[in-house]
Amino acid sequence: MYVTSVDKVREYEVNMKGACGVKVKYLLHKGVGAKNLQLRLFTIGVGGHTPLERHEHEHEVFILRGKALAHGGETEVVVEGGDVIFIRQMRNINSRT
């Protein structure tokens, strides 16, 4: 069993193309024995944003507080603290069909 506190986990600046004002804490990952998932805590500052990405794996997002514009496919929706987002697994994202 692995137990920690979010306050004990190191926070990193997200330095990737398309990210602005974003920090992350890697809470659960392979390094602590989690083979099938990652649990990360993102903090996005006012006016900040993450890049638009596409992945083959599903995503689950829980908004702790604040308000944001979430993009998914052709959909945009305003989300806020207490909202939950589920993004389905995409198949063959590199396929042209």
Secondary structure, DSSP 8 states (H G I E B T S, - for coil): -----GGGS-EEE--STT-EEEEEEEEE-GGGT-SS--EEEEEEEEEEE------SS-EEEE--SSEEEEEETTEEEEEETT-EEEE---S-TT---
